[in-house]
Amino acid sequence: PFQLDRHLLFKDKEYTPVSGTNYYTVTAMQHVSNALLGKSDEIIDIHNHDDFFQILLLMSQQSRRNILIFSHSLDHRIYDNEDMYTALKELAIASRHTYIKILLQDAKPMTTRGHRLLELSRHLSSHVAIRLAAKEHKDILKTFILVDDCGFIIHDNPHRYDARCSFNAPLHARDLKEKFTDMWERGFEDNSLRRLGL
């Protein structure tokens, strides 16, 4: 299971330790609106769709280097909208060094219903890549998003929006990147994801 690192520092006295864990939580959304990628090191609990979407969007808009997404099926309610499309497109075209990698456990919802990010990957294939997870990774319940090697969201269950995140946890992000890289290298491209025609 994912374990948060002890090195995280929390200076605000409002933050209280969670019994039996190595992390602190803050659930008030007013803390999130001013969060800065690479600087705000609070661990934030997420329990609903709106908070999940707003936090991911804020991280994506602040990204300057890369976003790695390990997802069950790239939930349409979170990713298939104009705001997220714009944020990821702007990152993808910002520099020849920026990139987005998406590793999916199930591509069928995306290919049957259509998806903005699928079209983005087809038009900006050198910056946005999508792969299917290997068989041994298709049943992993916890998925995650990693932003600029410091911010993360860990999604506990693809059928709910319970998650936890931080805008600045570089050591934990490093562990997640290692997990992602290993799964990415075992994943594979699929013709249905590359095809430009319907």
C-alpha positions in Angstrom: 0.0 0.0 0.0 1.1 3.6 -0.5 2.7 5.1 2.5 3.3 8.8 3.0 6.8 9.9 4.1 7.6 11.1 7.6 9.7 14.0 6.2 6.7 16.1 5.4 6.6 19.2 7.5 3.4 21.0 8.7 3.8 24.3 10.4 0.1 25.2 10.8 -1.2 24.2 14.3 -4.6 23.3 12.7 -3.0 20.2 11.2 -3.5 17.2 13.4 -1.9 13.7 13.1 -4.1 10.9 11.9 -4.0 8.0 14.3 -1.9 5.0 13.0 -0.5 6.9 10.0 2.6 9.0 9.2 0.7 11.9 7.7 -1.4 14.9 8.6 -4.6 16.0 7.0 -6.4 19.3 6.3 -9.9 19.1 4.7 -10.9 22.8 4.6 -11.0 23.8 0.9 -10.0 27.4 1.6 -6.5 26.0 2.1 -6.5 24.6 -1.4 -7.4 27.8 -3.3 -4.0 29.3 -2.4 -2.0 26.1 -2.8 1.2 26.4 -4.8 2.7 23.5 -6.7 6.2 22.8 -5.3 5.6 24.9 -2.1 2.4 23.9 -0.3 3.1 20.7 1.6 -0.2 20.0 3.4 -1.7 16.6 2.9 -5.3 17.2 1.8 -8.2 14.7 2.1 -10.6 14.6 -0.8 -14.1 13.1 -0.5 -16.2 14.3 -3.4 -16.1 14.9 -7.2 -16.0 18.7 -7.1 -13.0 18.8 -4.7 -11.2 16.1 -6.7 -11.7 18.0 -10.0 -10.8 21.4 -8.6 -7.6 20.2 -7.0 -6.5 18.3 -10.1 -7.3 21.3 -12.3 -5.3 23.6 -10.1 -2.3 21.3 -10.1 -2.5 20.9 -13.9 -2.8 24.7 -14.5 0.4 25.2 -12.4 2.4 22.4 -14.0 5.4 23.5 -16.0 7.1 20.2 -16.8 5.1 17.0 -16.9 2.0 15.1 -15.7 1.9 11.3 -15.2 -1.6 9.8 -14.9 -2.3 6.2 -13.8 -6.0 5.8 -14.1 -8.7 3.2 -14.3 -10.5 4.7 -17.4 -9.8 8.4 -17.4 -13.1 9.3 -15.8 -15.2 11.5 -18.2 -16.5 13.6 -15.3 -13.0 14.6 -14.3 -11.0 14.7 -17.5 -13.4 15.1 -20.4 -14.2 18.7 -20.1 -13.0 22.0 -21.6 -11.1 23.2 -18.5 -9.0 20.1 -18.1 -8.4 19.8 -21.9 -7.2 23.4 -22.0 -4.9 23.0 -19.0 -3.3 19.9 -20.4 -3.1 21.2 -23.9 -1.3 24.4 -22.7 1.2 22.2 -20.8 1.8 20.0 -23.9 2.5 22.9 -26.2 4.4 25.0 -23.7 7.8 23.6 -24.6 9.5 20.7 -26.5 10.4 19.3 -23.1 6.9 19.2 -21.6 5.0 15.9 -21.7 1.9 14.1 -20.4 1.8 10.3 -20.0 -1.5 8.5 -19.4 -1.6 4.8 -18.3 -5.0 3.2 -18.5 -6.4 0.0 -17.0 -9.4 0.1 -19.3 -9.5 2.1 -22.5 -13.0 1.0 -23.7 -15.0 3.9 -22.2 -12.7 6.3 -23.8 -12.7 4.7 -27.3 -16.4 4.0 -27.4 -17.7 7.3 -26.0 -14.9 9.5 -27.3 -12.8 11.7 -25.1 -11.1 15.1 -25.4 -7.8 13.8 -24.1 -7.8 11.0 -26.6 -8.1 13.5 -29.4 -5.4 15.6 -27.7 -3.0 12.6 -27.8 -3.7 12.0 -31.4 -3.0 15.6 -32.4 0.0 16.1 -30.1 1.4 12.6 -30.0 5.0 13.8 -29.3 3.9 15.4 -26.1 0.8 13.4 -25.0 1.1 9.6 -24.9 -1.5 7.0 -23.8 -0.8 3.3 -23.1 -2.7 0.4 -21.7 -1.5 -1.1 -18.4 -0.1 -4.6 -18.5 -2.3 -7.5 -17.3 -0.6 -7.5 -13.9 -1.5 -3.9 -13.3 -5.1 -3.9 -14.5 -6.6 -4.8 -11.1 -4.7 -2.3 -8.9 -7.3 -0.4 -7.0 -5.3 2.7 -6.0 -4.4 4.9 -8.9 -2.6 8.3 -8.9 -1.6 11.5 -10.7 1.9 12.9 -10.4 2.6 16.6 -11.4 6.1 18.0 -11.9 7.7 15.4 -9.7 6.3 17.1 -6.5 2.5 17.2 -6.5 0.4 14.1 -6.3 -3.2 12.8 -5.9 -3.7 9.2 -4.8 -7.2 7.9 -5.8 -8.4 5.2 -3.5 -11.2 3.7 -5.5 -12.2 4.3 -9.2 -15.9 4.2 -8.2 -15.6 6.9 -5.6 -13.8 10.2 -5.2 -12.0 9.5 -2.0 -8.4 10.6 -2.4 -5.5 12.4 -0.7 -3.1 14.8 -2.2 -0.2 17.2 -1.7 1.1 20.1 -3.9 4.6 19.5 -2.6 5.9 16.1 -1.5 9.0 15.4 -3.6 10.2 12.3 -1.8 6.8 10.6 -2.0 6.5 11.8 -5.6 9.8 10.2 -6.4 8.4 6.8 -5.2 5.3 7.3 -7.3 7.4 8.1 -10.3 9.4 5.0 -9.9 6.1 2.9 -9.7 4.7 4.7 -12.7 7.9 4.3 -14.8 7.9 0.6 -14.1 4.3 0.2 -15.1 4.7 2.4 -18.1 7.5 0.3 -19.5 5.4 -2.8 -19.1 2.4 -1.2 -20.7 1.7 -1.2 -24.4 0.2 1.0 -27.1 -3.1 0.0 -28.7 -4.3 0.7 -32.2 -7.6 2.0 -31.0 -5.8 4.8 -29.1 -3.7 5.8 -32.1 -6.3 5.7 -34.8 -7.3 9.2 -36.1 -10.6 8.2 -37.8 -13.7 7.0 -36.1 
